[in-house]
Amino acid sequence: MSEYKHLASMTGFARTQGEAGSAAFIWELRSVNGRGLDIKLRLANGLEALELPLRDLAAKAFKRGNISGTLSVKREAAASVATDLAALERVKALALELAASYGGPAPRAELLLALPGVLRGGQVQEETEEERAALSDAARAAFVQALDGLAASRAAEGQKLAAIAATNLHEISLLREAAALEAAKQPELHRAKLAAQLAELIGGTPNLPEERIAQEIALLTTKSDVREELDRLSAHIEAAAALLKEGVAVGRKLDFLMQEFNREANTLCSKSSSVPLTNIGLALKAAIEQLREQVQNIE
């Protein structure tokens, strides 16, 4: 079983359908990422009273995401059919007269009934209160099933997000280690750079006390010291890994943590005094951005 089994995405889709009497209906639920929880429902005519209770059900099932639901209903109401007997008698008499005059066959009943004006559509029977209540109950039950389907869809998407996010986090961890190794070379780089600058200014080998050179190197090293940033990055990596495993409604926390990741990466780049360390910092920022894109879809 996945160690990220509780992690859910805000993206998902579900569809359910059902029948109640002469009515057939379809529920479609869609969910995308959002800063909070936003639920919008479009219900068929006559079922508007369901909106508030259904919104409450959705709010109990999910914490974040923009969720839209559509209920489509197709009613097959029965209609009565009436026969205009007077019209039928007139066309029958005319048909018999023509058959007798010209020697044709006797008129067939289905042909007479198909003639315009013989059959009249009656009034469509209105939906009864009992039928409306049955449709409402069936639609509500199907909505609960759709919510379960949407939750399953978001959970499946969450597993994919977790795998990608874990890979991104591992890459960030490797870049952090590479930055630590490169940062350890900074004092020696400062010494070589300072000696080269002094030699250029003086026109030869610098004739300064070693103590004075050591002080300058210490000052430059202090300004470019990124150990605190690297320590905080380690803490952020551990916190992010723990949140991914926790999984339940951790999207906001991870989103905030991404800001902290970015802050440390930016500071590392600004303090860097070597091209290799700067390149690692830039790669670190790119990896953090990739992780942030995944985090924005986590509930």
Backbone as CSV, one residue per row, in Angstrom:
resi,resn,N_x,N_y,N_z,CA_x,CA_y,CA_z,C_x,C_y,C_z
1,MET,0.837,-1.202,0.000,0.000,0.000,0.000,0.871,1.250,0.000
2,SER,0.465,2.247,-0.735,1.251,3.468,-0.869,1.376,4.187,0.457
3,GLU,2.573,4.768,0.690,2.768,5.542,1.910,2.058,6.894,1.836
4,TYR,1.545,7.230,0.650,0.823,8.491,0.467,-0.669,8.233,0.249
5,LYS,-1.214,7.206,0.872,-2.585,6.771,0.600,-3.635,7.812,0.959
6,HIS,-3.308,8.747,1.863,-4.289,9.745,2.274,-4.244,11.019,1.440
7,LEU,-3.279,11.123,0.555,-3.124,12.349,-0.229,-4.159,12.388,-1.353
8,ALA,-4.847,13.517,-1.490,-5.874,13.659,-2.524,-5.621,14.903,-3.350
9,SER,-5.941,14.802,-4.618,-5.870,15.942,-5.518,-7.178,16.726,-5.448
10,MET,-7.175,17.933,-5.991,-8.418,18.690,-6.112,-9.044,18.494,-7.485
11,THR,-8.417,17.687,-8.334,-8.920,17.450,-9.681,-9.598,16.087,-9.753
12,GLY,-10.821,16.059,-10.310,-11.521,14.786,-10.421,-12.815,14.921,-11.205
13,PHE,-13.423,13.781,-11.527,-14.675,13.757,-12.277,-15.475,12.528,-11.865
14,ALA,-16.809,12.669,-11.824,-17.682,11.537,-11.509,-18.999,11.711,-12.255
15,ARG,-19.609,10.573,-12.608,-20.891,10.590,-13.328,-21.754,9.452,-12.825
16,THR,-22.980,9.759,-12.464,-23.938,8.729,-12.060,-25.262,8.995,-12.780
17,GLN,-26.078,7.967,-12.889,-27.375,8.132,-13.520,-28.391,7.229,-12.840
18,GLY,-29.657,7.549,-13.056,-30.703,6.771,-12.427,-32.059,7.095,-13.022
19,GLU,-33.093,6.440,-12.477,-34.458,6.644,-12.940,-35.380,6.733,-11.746
20,ALA,-36.464,7.467,-11.940,-37.520,7.560,-10.944,-38.835,7.710,-11.692
21,GLY,-39.630,6.636,-11.721,-40.871,6.684,-12.478,-40.589,6.831,-13.963
22,SER,-41.176,7.842,-14.553,-40.980,8.080,-15.986,-39.845,9.045,-16.277
23,ALA,-39.080,9.420,-15.241,-37.978,10.374,-15.406,-36.632,9.653,-15.308
24,ALA,-35.714,10.037,-16.183,-34.330,9.544,-16.145,-33.416,10.744,-15.907
25,PHE,-32.358,10.549,-15.102,-31.499,11.683,-14.761,-30.032,11.277,-14.786
26,ILE,-29.169,12.287,-14.918,-27.720,12.086,-14.935,-27.074,13.169,-14.068
27,TRP,-26.189,12.764,-13.179,-25.354,13.678,-12.399,-23.939,13.682,-12.982
28,GLU,-23.375,14.860,-13.144,-21.965,15.004,-13.515,-21.305,15.974,-12.544
29,LEU,-20.229,15.518,-11.905,-19.477,16.344,-10.965,-18.055,16.525,-11.478
30,ARG,-17.592,17.753,-11.456,-16.211,18.077,-11.848,-15.558,18.880,-10.747
31,SER,-14.254,18.682,-10.583,-13.513,19.384,-9.543,-12.145,19.796,-10.074
32,VAL,-11.773,21.036,-9.799,-10.435,21.537,-10.146,-9.871,22.250,-8.925
33,ASN,-8.599,22.631,-9.017,-7.958,23.225,-7.851,-8.500,24.626,-7.578
34,GLY,-8.473,25.007,-6.309,-8.937,26.324,-5.875,-8.325,26.670,-4.537
35,ARG,-8.362,27.937,-4.184,-7.761,28.369,-2.918,-8.568,27.870,-1.729
36,GLY,-9.885,27.786,-1.902,-10.757,27.289,-0.841,-11.717,26.263,-1.413
37,LEU,-12.915,26.192,-0.823,-13.945,25.277,-1.311,-15.064,26.099,-1.932
38,ASP,-15.316,25.882,-3.205,-16.369,26.599,-3.924,-17.238,25.567,-4.635
39,ILE,-18.529,25.532,-4.295,-19.447,24.522,-4.825,-20.541,25.212,-5.629
40,LYS,-20.685,24.809,-6.894,-21.727,25.362,-7.753,-22.531,24.210,-8.348
41,LEU,-23.862,24.270,-8.158,-24.739,23.216,-8.649,-25.776,23.790,-9.615
42,ARG,-26.010,23.080,-10.706,-27.061,23.430,-11.666,-28.074,22.296,-11.673
43,LEU,-29.279,22.596,-11.196,-30.301,21.569,-11.045,-31.408,21.745,-12.081
44,ALA,-32.060,20.632,-12.408,-33.168,20.669,-13.359,-34.365,21.388,-12.752
45,ASN,-35.246,21.880,-13.587,-36.439,22.577,-13.122,-37.255,21.705,-12.179
46,GLY,-37.703,22.328,-11.108,-38.516,21.622,-10.134,-37.729,20.989,-9.005
47,LEU,-36.395,20.980,-9.098,-35.562,20.353,-8.069,-34.648,21.375,-7.374
48,GLU,-34.977,22.651,-7.496,-34.134,23.695,-6.918,-34.000,23.584,-5.404
49,ALA,-35.010,23.036,-4.753,-34.983,22.922,-3.288,-33.878,21.996,-2.798
50,LEU,-33.325,21.173,-3.691,-32.246,20.250,-3.307,-30.902,20.952,-3.133
51,GLU,-30.754,22.139,-3.669,-29.428,22.753,-3.750,-28.744,22.887,-2.393
52,LEU,-29.401,23.494,-1.417,-28.745,23.717,-0.118,-28.354,22.420,0.579
53,PRO,-29.246,21.425,0.696,-28.807,20.164,1.335,-27.690,19.452,0.581
54,LEU,-27.718,19.539,-0.753,-26.654,18.899,-1.523,-25.327,19.628,-1.357
55,ARG,-25.383,20.948,-1.277,-24.157,21.716,-1.030,-23.560,21.341,0.326
56,ASP,-24.420,21.133,1.329,-23.935,20.733,2.656,-23.250,19.373,2.597
57,LEU,-23.822,18.445,1.827,-23.206,17.120,1.689,-21.823,17.223,1.055
58,ALA,-21.712,18.059,0.014,-20.419,18.226,-0.664,-19.401,18.885,0.257
59,ALA,-19.853,19.844,1.066,-18.944,20.544,1.976,-18.405,19.614,3.062
60,LYS,-19.170,18.600,3.422,-18.699,17.627,4.410,-17.714,16.629,3.785
61,ALA,-17.815,16.447,2.475,-16.970,15.452,1.804,-15.609,15.999,1.401
62,PHE,-15.529,17.321,1.159,-14.285,17.895,0.642,-13.916,19.165,1.405
63,LYS,-12.613,19.454,1.428,-12.099,20.630,2.127,-11.748,21.761,1.176
64,ARG,-11.247,21.429,-0.003,-10.820,22.451,-0.970,-11.171,22.014,-2.379
65,GLY,-11.206,23.013,-3.279,-11.443,22.735,-4.693,-12.667,23.467,-5.208
66,ASN,-12.649,23.763,-6.495,-13.816,24.333,-7.165,-14.624,23.181,-7.753
67,ILE,-15.784,22.921,-7.162,-16.603,21.767,-7.541,-17.864,22.256,-8.239
68,SER,-18.113,21.732,-9.423,-19.328,22.067,-10.155,-20.109,20.787,-10.435
69,GLY,-21.418,20.860,-10.250,-22.279,19.702,-10.476,-23.468,20.073,-11.340
70,THR,-23.842,19.174,-12.246,-24.983,19.397,-13.133,-25.914,18.196,-13.070
71,LEU,-27.203,18.470,-12.815,-28.224,17.419,-12.809,-29.122,17.618,-14.032
72,SER,-29.069,16.654,-14.944,-29.907,16.688,-16.144,-31.031,15.671,-15.986
73,VAL,-32.273,16.088,-16.275,-33.439,15.211,-16.121,-34.203,15.166,-17.433
74,LYS,-34.575,13.972,-17.860,-35.406,13.784,-19.040,-36.717,13.129,-18.603
75,ARG,-37.788,13.880,-18.721,-39.105,13.390,-18.301,-39.873,12.886,-19.525
76,GLU,-40.433,11.708,-19.413,-41.265,11.148,-20.475,-42.701,11.100,-19.975
77,ALA,-43.313,12.270,-19.953,-44.679,12.360,-19.446,-45.659,11.757,-20.450
78,ALA,-46.606,10.998,-19.934,-47.604,10.368,-20.810,-48.619,11.395,-21.287
79,ALA,-49.025,11.270,-22.520,-50.035,12.174,-23.078,-51.222,11.353,-23.576
80,SER,-52.429,11.874,-23.357,-53.628,11.173,-23.805,-53.870,11.461,-25.287
81,VAL,-54.519,10.523,-25.977,-54.829,10.676,-27.394,-56.346,10.547,-27.564
82,ALA,-56.960,11.508,-28.282,-58.403,11.494,-28.523,-58.684,11.359,-30.011
83,THR,-59.787,10.676,-30.333,-60.179,10.489,-31.730,-61.363,11.408,-32.046
84,ASP,-61.262,12.144,-33.163,-62.369,12.973,-33.630,-63.285,12.069,-34.467
85,LEU,-64.348,11.547,-33.815,-65.202,10.560,-34.464,-65.940,11.144,-35.670
86,ALA,-66.300,12.406,-35.555,-67.018,13.028,-36.682,-66.122,13.104,-37.903
87,ALA,-64.868,13.502,-37.688,-63.915,13.582,-38.800,-63.648,12.201,-39.375
88,LEU,-63.566,11.219,-38.460,-63.319,9.845,-38.915,-64.461,9.346,-39.799
89,GLU,-65.691,9.640,-39.390,-66.838,9.208,-40.176,-66.862,9.876,-41.550
90,ARG,-66.467,11.142,-41.591,-66.472,11.858,-42.862,-65.456,11.266,-43.831
91,VAL,-64.237,11.029,-43.361,-63.203,10.501,-44.263,-63.509,9.058,-44.632
92,LYS,-64.147,8.306,-43.715,-64.493,6.912,-44.037,-65.551,6.868,-45.141
93,ALA,-66.538,7.721,-44.997,-67.614,7.762,-46.009,-67.058,8.156,-47.358
94,LEU,-66.172,9.156,-47.357,-65.580,9.585,-48.624,-64.729,8.483,-49.238
95,ALA,-63.965,7.779,-48.383,-63.114,6.701,-48.885,-63.947,5.568,-49.463
96,LEU,-65.090,5.220,-48.818,-65.948,4.153,-49.331,-66.598,4.561,-50.644
97,GLU,-66.993,5.832,-50.698,-67.599,6.331,-51.932,-66.614,6.255,-53.093
98,LEU,-65.366,6.654,-52.827,-64.352,6.610,-53.882,-64.043,5.178,-54.291
99,ALA,-64.025,4.264,-53.318,-63.747,2.859,-53.621,-64.850,2.263,-54.473
100,ALA,-66.108,2.633,-54.177,-67.237,2.120,-54.961,-67.248,2.696,-56.365
101,SER,-66.864,3.952,-56.488,-66.898,4.608,-57.796,-65.782,4.131,-58.691
102,TYR,-64.639,3.885,-58.130,-63.466,3.573,-58.967,-62.985,2.123,-58.808
103,GLY,-63.685,1.360,-57.997,-63.354,-0.049,-57.876,-62.130,-0.358,-57.048
104,GLY,-61.805,0.543,-56.146,-60.628,0.301,-55.310,-60.962,-0.513,-54.079
105,PRO,-59.961,-0.895,-53.271,-60.190,-1.665,-52.042,-60.832,-0.794,-50.961
106,ALA,-61.400,-1.478,-49.997,-62.002,-0.757,-48.860,-60.897,-0.067,-48.064
107,PRO,-61.189,1.083,-47.481,-60.156,1.822,-46.724,-59.698,1.051,-45.481
108,ARG,-58.419,1.122,-45.193,-57.848,0.449,-43.995,-57.866,1.408,-42.811
109,ALA,-58.112,0.838,-41.637,-58.307,1.667,-40.434,-57.074,2.499,-40.113
110,GLU,-55.862,1.898,-40.197,-54.653,2.628,-39.812,-54.375,3.796,-40.740
111,LEU,-54.826,3.637,-42.031,-54.631,4.743,-42.974,-55.594,5.885,-42.675
112,LEU,-56.814,5.525,-42.283,-57.791,6.552,-41.936,-57.360,7.313,-40.683
113,LEU,-56.853,6.595,-39.708,-56.406,7.241,-38.457,-55.198,8.148,-38.681
114,ALA,-54.404,7.864,-39.718,-53.206,8.656,-39.977,-53.516,9.964,-40.685
115,LEU,-54.749,10.118,-41.159,-55.108,11.342,-41.858,-55.184,12.522,-40.907
116,PRO,-54.768,13.713,-41.343,-54.783,14.891,-40.474,-56.172,15.185,-39.929
117,GLY,-56.223,15.479,-38.642,-57.472,15.868,-37.998,-58.250,14.734,-37.392
118,VAL,-57.882,13.488,-37.694,-58.620,12.359,-37.145,-58.240,12.094,-35.689
119,LEU,-56.928,12.129,-35.415,-56.441,11.953,-34.040,-56.003,13.296,-33.491
120,ARG,-56.338,13.552,-32.246,-55.948,14.790,-31.573,-55.163,14.438,-30.318
121,GLY,-54.058,15.176,-30.102,-53.305,14.978,-28.873,-54.034,15.576,-27.692
122,GLY,-54.119,14.815,-26.635,-54.748,15.328,-25.413,-53.758,16.131,-24.597
123,GLN,-54.146,16.564,-23.459,-53.262,17.326,-22.570,-52.239,16.401,-21.918
124,VAL,-50.988,16.917,-21.809,-49.925,16.156,-21.148,-50.224,16.074,-19.661
125,GLN,-50.113,14.887,-19.132,-50.369,14.697,-17.705,-49.245,15.317,-16.884
126,GLU,-49.608,16.163,-15.943,-48.620,16.824,-15.110,-48.038,15.850,-14.089
127,GLU,-46.776,16.151,-13.683,-46.092,15.331,-12.688,-46.783,15.482,-11.346
128,THR,-47.059,14.371,-10.696,-47.737,14.427,-9.401,-46.738,14.756,-8.288
129,GLU,-47.264,15.104,-7.144,-46.413,15.420,-6.000,-45.595,14.204,-5.584
130,GLU,-46.229,13.026,-5.663,-45.525,11.787,-5.289,-44.381,11.499,-6.266
131,GLU,-44.613,11.731,-7.549,-43.568,11.500,-8.547,-42.409,12.480,-8.364
132,ARG,-42.757,13.725,-8.044,-41.718,14.729,-7.829,-40.879,14.379,-6.603
133,ALA,-41.530,13.913,-5.552,-40.798,13.529,-4.334,-39.898,12.321,-4.593
134,ALA,-40.398,11.348,-5.381,-39.584,10.164,-5.700,-38.355,10.554,-6.515
135,LEU,-38.543,11.478,-7.463,-37.408,11.945,-8.270,-36.394,12.678,-7.405
136,SER,-36.879,13.489,-6.484,-35.997,14.235,-5.589,-35.163,13.288,-4.724
137,ASP,-35.803,12.266,-4.171,-35.089,11.295,-3.321,-34.052,10.518,-4.128
138,ALA,-34.440,10.114,-5.342,-33.509,9.345,-6.180,-32.321,10.206,-6.599
139,ALA,-32.579,11.483,-6.920,-31.495,12.378,-7.318,-30.536,12.637,-6.164
140,ARG,-31.079,12.754,-4.968,-30.239,12.965,-3.784,-29.345,11.748,-3.536
141,ALA,-29.927,10.549,-3.614,-29.137,9.325,-3.409,-28.045,9.194,-4.469
142,ALA,-28.379,9.538,-5.704,-27.385,9.456,-6.778,-26.287,10.490,-6.587
143,PHE,-26.628,11.628,-6.006,-25.619,12.661,-5.744,-24.595,12.158,-4.721
144,VAL,-25.068,11.447,-3.710,-24.148,10.857,-2.719,-23.197,9.874,-3.395
145,GLN,-23.727,9.073,-4.319,-22.868,8.156,-5.072,-21.854,8.920,-5.925
146,ALA,-22.312,10.022,-6.508,-21.403,10.830,-7.327,-20.296,11.438,-6.472
147,LEU,-20.636,11.858,-5.250,-19.614,12.386,-4.343,-18.563,11.321,-4.030
148,ASP,-19.033,10.078,-3.806,-18.078,8.987,-3.550,-17.189,8.759,-4.773
149,GLY,-17.785,8.833,-5.956,-16.998,8.663,-7.180,-15.992,9.777,-7.364
150,LEU,-16.406,10.988,-7.040,-15.494,12.130,-7.162,-14.345,12.001,-6.167
151,ALA,-14.657,11.561,-4.953,-13.611,11.360,-3.942,-12.614,10.304,-4.401
152,ALA,-13.115,9.226,-5.003,-12.223,8.170,-5.501,-11.360,8.696,-6.644
153,SER,-11.961,9.509,-7.515,-11.209,10.089,-8.633,-10.110,11.018,-8.125
154,ARG,-10.433,11.837,-7.129,-9.442,12.761,-6.572,-8.348,12.001,-5.828
155,ALA,-8.718,10.892,-5.183,-7.716,10.086,-4.477,-6.747,9.435,-5.465
156,ALA,-7.288,8.925,-6.574,-6.419,8.306,-7.596,-5.472,9.341,-8.184
157,GLU,-5.983,10.530,-8.444,-5.139,11.601,-8.963,-4.107,12.010,-7.918
158,GLY,-4.495,11.933,-6.643,-3.579,12.282,-5.563,-2.374,11.362,-5.501
159,GLN,-2.580,10.083,-5.823,-1.458,9.142,-5.828,-0.446,9.495,-6.909
160,LYS,-0.958,9.947,-8.057,-0.054,10.375,-9.128,0.715,11.627,-8.706
161,LEU,0.014,12.565,-8.087,0.669,13.781,-7.607,1.743,13.452,-6.580
162,ALA,1.428,12.523,-5.687,2.370,12.170,-4.623,3.668,11.616,-5.198
163,ALA,3.541,10.766,-6.217,4.737,10.175,-6.834,5.608,11.257,-7.462
164,ILE,4.973,12.196,-8.170,5.730,13.275,-8.807,6.345,14.192,-7.759
165,ALA,5.555,14.547,-6.745,6.048,15.442,-5.691,7.213,14.812,-4.938
166,ALA,7.134,13.516,-4.669,8.219,12.831,-3.970,9.498,12.849,-4.799
167,THR,9.359,12.688,-6.116,10.524,12.758,-7.007,11.128,14.159,-6.991
168,ASN,10.276,15.180,-7.052,10.761,16.560,-6.985,11.480,16.833,-5.671
169,LEU,10.912,16.336,-4.594,11.505,16.566,-3.274,12.864,15.876,-3.161
170,HIS,12.986,14.690,-3.736,14.264,13.987,-3.729,15.318,14.768,-4.515
171,GLU,14.887,15.342,-5.650,15.811,16.149,-6.450,16.286,17.370,-5.663
172,ILE,15.369,17.993,-4.935,15.736,19.150,-4.108,16.743,18.737,-3.038
173,SER,16.532,17.567,-2.449,17.452,17.068,-1.427,18.855,16.845,-1.999
174,LEU,18.932,16.284,-3.203,20.237,16.051,-3.836,20.937,17.374,-4.161
175,LEU,20.164,18.350,-4.615,20.744,19.656,-4.924,21.203,20.359,-3.651
176,ARG,20.491,20.145,-2.586,20.904,20.722,-1.299,22.253,20.146,-0.866
177,GLU,22.441,18.838,-1.039,23.709,18.196,-0.690,24.831,18.705,-1.587
178,ALA,24.528,18.883,-2.880,25.536,19.404,-3.803,25.925,20.826,-3.423
179,ALA,24.938,21.614,-2.991,25.223,22.990,-2.558,26.108,23.003,-1.320
180,ALA,25.871,22.065,-0.405,26.682,21.996,0.812,28.141,21.669,0.474
181,LEU,28.354,20.747,-0.459,29.720,20.402,-0.855,30.421,21.582,-1.523
182,GLU,29.691,22.303,-2.370,30.280,23.449,-3.062,30.543,24.595,-2.097
183,ALA,29.636,24.773,-1.129,29.799,25.861,-0.156,31.035,25.640,0.711
184,ALA,31.389,24.377,0.949,32.569,24.084,1.770,33.859,24.548,1.104
185,LYS,33.826,24.749,-0.207,35.009,25.200,-0.943,35.166,26.721,-0.925
186,GLN,34.202,27.440,-0.387,34.205,28.895,-0.474,35.427,29.567,0.187
187,PRO,35.838,29.170,1.411,37.006,29.834,2.022,38.263,29.775,1.146
188,GLU,38.533,28.602,0.549,39.720,28.467,-0.294,39.581,29.305,-1.567
189,LEU,38.373,29.384,-2.096,38.130,30.214,-3.269,38.346,31.688,-2.946
190,HIS,37.917,32.093,-1.759,38.113,33.480,-1.340,39.607,33.794,-1.205
191,ARG,40.354,32.842,-0.653,41.800,33.045,-0.480,42.470,33.244,-1.848
192,ALA,42.147,32.361,-2.798,42.770,32.444,-4.122,42.358,33.738,-4.835
193,LYS,41.094,34.097,-4.684,40.602,35.303,-5.350,41.241,36.551,-4.754
194,LEU,41.356,36.584,-3.421,41.958,37.736,-2.745,43.432,37.870,-3.116
195,ALA,44.148,36.750,-3.156,45.565,36.789,-3.511,45.747,37.303,-4.941
196,ALA,44.872,36.873,-5.839,44.970,37.323,-7.233,44.695,38.820,-7.350
197,GLN,43.726,39.317,-6.590,43.388,40.743,-6.637,44.525,41.597,-6.070
198,LEU,45.108,41.121,-4.961,46.218,41.864,-4.356,47.428,41.883,-5.290
199,ALA,47.691,40.739,-5.898,48.834,40.665,-6.814,48.643,41.616,-7.988
200,GLU,47.432,41.727,-8.466,47.153,42.623,-9.589,47.330,44.077,-9.182
201,LEU,46.892,44.404,-7.946,47.010,45.791,-7.478,48.462,46.174,-7.216
202,ILE,49.210,45.278,-6.588,50.587,45.584,-6.181,51.571,45.348,-7.321
203,GLY,51.206,44.467,-8.229,52.093,44.170,-9.341,53.045,43.047,-9.042
204,GLY,52.708,42.209,-8.122,53.580,41.093,-7.767,52.964,40.305,-6.642
205,THR,53.792,39.503,-6.002,53.290,38.720,-4.883,52.968,39.637,-3.716
206,PRO,51.766,39.580,-3.166,51.413,40.481,-2.071,52.269,40.252,-0.837
207,ASN,52.737,41.349,-0.293,53.570,41.275,0.898,52.768,41.762,2.099
208,LEU,51.728,40.982,2.452,50.874,41.324,3.589,50.978,40.221,4.630
209,PRO,50.828,40.603,5.905,50.858,39.584,6.954,49.765,38.545,6.728
210,GLU,50.112,37.331,7.007,49.142,36.236,6.851,47.905,36.482,7.702
211,GLU,48.099,37.095,8.858,46.976,37.382,9.760,45.970,38.319,9.092
212,ARG,46.515,39.325,8.383,45.656,40.283,7.708,44.872,39.603,6.585
213,ILE,45.536,38.759,5.831,44.864,38.021,4.755,43.778,37.120,5.323
214,ALA,44.079,36.465,6.467,43.108,35.577,7.106,41.870,36.356,7.550
215,GLN,42.064,37.584,8.031,40.932,38.407,8.447,40.025,38.743,7.271
216,GLU,40.655,39.088,6.133,39.872,39.414,4.945,39.100,38.191,4.436
217,ILE,39.780,37.054,4.463,39.127,35.817,4.020,37.948,35.482,4.931
218,ALA,38.136,35.659,6.252,37.064,35.388,7.217,35.868,36.295,6.975
219,LEU,36.149,37.568,6.659,35.070,38.519,6.397,34.282,38.111,5.150
220,LEU,35.001,37.769,4.076,34.326,37.352,2.844,33.550,36.050,3.042
221,THR,34.134,35.133,3.810,33.479,33.852,4.065,32.195,34.039,4.855
222,THR,32.231,34.959,5.831,31.039,35.222,6.640,29.907,35.771,5.778
223,LYS,30.243,36.670,4.847,29.222,37.256,3.981,28.598,36.224,3.046
224,SER,29.385,35.227,2.677,28.883,34.222,1.729,28.508,32.907,2.409
225,ASP,28.438,32.917,3.731,28.118,31.692,4.477,26.651,31.313,4.252
226,VAL,26.402,30.133,3.712,25.028,29.696,3.413,24.630,28.498,4.279
227,ARG,25.365,28.271,5.359,25.043,27.118,6.189,23.650,27.217,6.802
228,GLU,23.253,28.412,7.221,21.914,28.567,7.798,20.846,28.254,6.758
229,GLU,21.048,28.759,5.540,20.081,28.484,4.477,20.002,26.982,4.179
230,LEU,21.163,26.324,4.181,21.171,24.890,3.916,20.517,24.112,5.046
231,ASP,20.736,24.554,6.288,20.088,23.896,7.431,18.571,24.055,7.365
232,ARG,18.132,25.260,7.019,16.681,25.478,6.920,16.089,24.679,5.753
233,LEU,16.841,24.568,4.652,16.371,23.746,3.544,16.178,22.290,3.975
234,SER,17.106,21.789,4.762,16.984,20.414,5.269,15.715,20.258,6.098
235,ALA,15.455,21.252,6.952,14.253,21.210,7.779,12.988,21.269,6.922
236,HIS,13.014,22.089,5.888,11.849,22.196,5.004,11.611,20.899,4.245
237,ILE,12.696,20.267,3.815,12.576,18.995,3.091,11.929,17.938,3.985
238,GLU,12.379,17.863,5.243,11.798,16.908,6.185,10.329,17.211,6.442
239,ALA,10.002,18.496,6.584,8.614,18.887,6.839,7.719,18.548,5.650
240,ALA,8.206,18.798,4.446,7.419,18.498,3.246,7.186,16.996,3.103
241,ALA,8.217,16.209,3.378,8.079,14.751,3.290,7.051,14.244,4.302
242,ALA,7.069,14.818,5.511,6.107,14.417,6.535,4.684,14.790,6.134
243,LEU,4.503,15.969,5.541,3.170,16.393,5.116,2.635,15.522,3.986
244,LEU,3.497,15.135,3.048,3.063,14.259,1.964,2.572,12.917,2.516
245,LYS,3.227,12.413,3.542,2.803,11.147,4.144,1.530,11.329,4.970
246,GLU,1.406,12.483,5.636,0.195,12.757,6.415,-1.019,12.818,5.497
247,GLY,-0.914,13.594,4.444,-1.868,13.536,3.343,-3.202,14.227,3.495
248,VAL,-3.783,14.293,4.682,-5.144,14.797,4.856,-5.147,16.321,4.892
249,ALA,-5.711,16.927,3.858,-5.881,18.390,3.787,-4.587,19.136,4.121
250,VAL,-3.496,18.763,3.443,-2.193,19.388,3.719,-1.778,20.360,2.627
251,GLY,-2.636,20.582,1.650,-2.276,21.427,0.521,-1.880,22.835,0.913
252,ARG,-2.642,23.457,1.811,-2.336,24.821,2.240,-0.982,24.887,2.943
253,LYS,-0.715,23.918,3.804,0.561,23.901,4.528,1.731,23.733,3.556
254,LEU,1.562,22.850,2.594,2.629,22.648,1.609,2.826,23.897,0.752
255,ASP,1.738,24.564,0.414,1.829,25.779,-0.391,2.612,26.861,0.355
256,PHE,2.353,26.991,1.653,3.106,27.948,2.459,4.572,27.542,2.550
257,LEU,4.822,26.248,2.688,6.196,25.752,2.801,6.989,26.039,1.530
258,MET,6.318,26.036,0.380,7.000,26.346,-0.876,7.568,27.769,-0.871
259,GLN,6.883,28.682,-0.204,7.394,30.044,-0.090,8.700,30.069,0.697
260,GLU,8.772,29.241,1.729,9.992,29.147,2.530,11.126,28.514,1.725
261,PHE,10.808,27.499,0.952,11.803,26.892,0.060,12.399,27.956,-0.862
262,ASN,11.530,28.734,-1.479,11.979,29.767,-2.415,12.843,30.814,-1.735
263,ARG,12.478,31.178,-0.526,13.250,32.183,0.202,14.687,31.718,0.426
264,GLU,14.863,30.474,0.825,16.213,29.951,1.078,17.006,29.835,-0.220
265,ALA,16.344,29.405,-1.298,17.041,29.279,-2.582,17.484,30.642,-3.099
266,ASN,16.623,31.641,-2.956,16.981,32.993,-3.402,18.163,33.546,-2.608
267,THR,18.140,33.329,-1.304,19.237,33.822,-0.456,20.539,33.112,-0.791
268,LEU,20.455,31.810,-1.050,21.655,31.043,-1.422,22.271,31.622,-2.693
269,CYS,21.440,31.927,-3.674,21.961,32.488,-4.928,22.583,33.862,-4.704
270,SER,21.965,34.677,-3.866,22.490,36.027,-3.627,23.803,36.005,-2.852
271,LYS,24.001,34.998,-2.019,25.226,34.889,-1.234,26.349,34.161,-1.980
272,SER,25.992,33.481,-3.037,26.981,32.661,-3.736,28.121,33.519,-4.282
273,SER,29.321,33.002,-4.152,30.506,33.690,-4.677,31.221,32.843,-5.722
274,SER,30.527,31.812,-6.226,31.120,30.976,-7.271,30.057,30.596,-8.280
275,VAL,30.489,30.419,-9.510,29.553,30.058,-10.574,28.916,28.696,-10.319
276,PRO,29.682,27.676,-9.899,29.055,26.376,-9.648,27.952,26.443,-8.589
277,LEU,28.190,27.200,-7.491,27.177,27.297,-6.449,25.952,28.057,-6.955
278,THR,26.178,29.082,-7.760,25.050,29.819,-8.339,24.226,28.917,-9.248
279,ASN,24.891,28.087,-10.047,24.181,27.166,-10.935,23.351,26.162,-10.144
280,ILE,23.921,25.696,-9.037,23.160,24.770,-8.183,21.939,25.488,-7.614
281,GLY,22.131,26.753,-7.199,21.016,27.527,-6.670,19.910,27.717,-7.692
282,LEU,20.277,27.962,-8.936,19.282,28.132,-9.992,18.539,26.825,-10.276
283,ALA,19.290,25.727,-10.270,18.651,24.417,-10.455,17.715,24.113,-9.292
284,LEU,18.121,24.548,-8.105,17.298,24.361,-6.916,15.982,25.127,-7.050
285,LYS,16.060,26.359,-7.532,14.851,27.161,-7.729,13.918,26.516,-8.758
286,ALA,14.479,25.946,-9.821,13.664,25.276,-10.837,12.971,24.046,-10.255
287,ALA,13.686,23.274,-9.442,13.093,22.075,-8.829,11.995,22.456,-7.844
288,ILE,12.202,23.534,-7.117,11.189,24.008,-6.163,9.936,24.461,-6.906
289,GLU,10.110,25.118,-8.036,8.963,25.560,-8.826,8.172,24.364,-9.355
290,GLN,8.885,23.310,-9.767,8.195,22.104,-10.229,7.391,21.468,-9.092
291,LEU,7.964,21.458,-7.899,7.246,20.919,-6.747,6.040,21.795,-6.413
292,ARG,6.197,23.101,-6.507,5.097,24.020,-6.199,3.913,23.789,-7.136
293,GLU,4.191,23.503,-8.408,3.119,23.249,-9.373,2.298,22.025,-8.971
294,GLN,2.956,21.016,-8.432,2.238,19.820,-7.973,1.459,20.131,-6.700
295,VAL,2.084,20.853,-5.805,1.467,21.172,-4.515,0.163,21.950,-4.699
296,GLN,0.105,22.798,-5.707,-1.089,23.621,-5.925,-2.325,22.784,-6.275
297,ASN,-2.133,21.526,-6.640,-3.270,20.653,-6.950,-3.651,19.730,-5.786
298,ILE,-2.895,19.818,-4.680,-3.163,18.940,-3.542,-4.225,19.572,-2.636
299,GLU,-5.191,18.750,-2.231,-6.268,19.256,-1.363,-5.717,19.734,-0.015
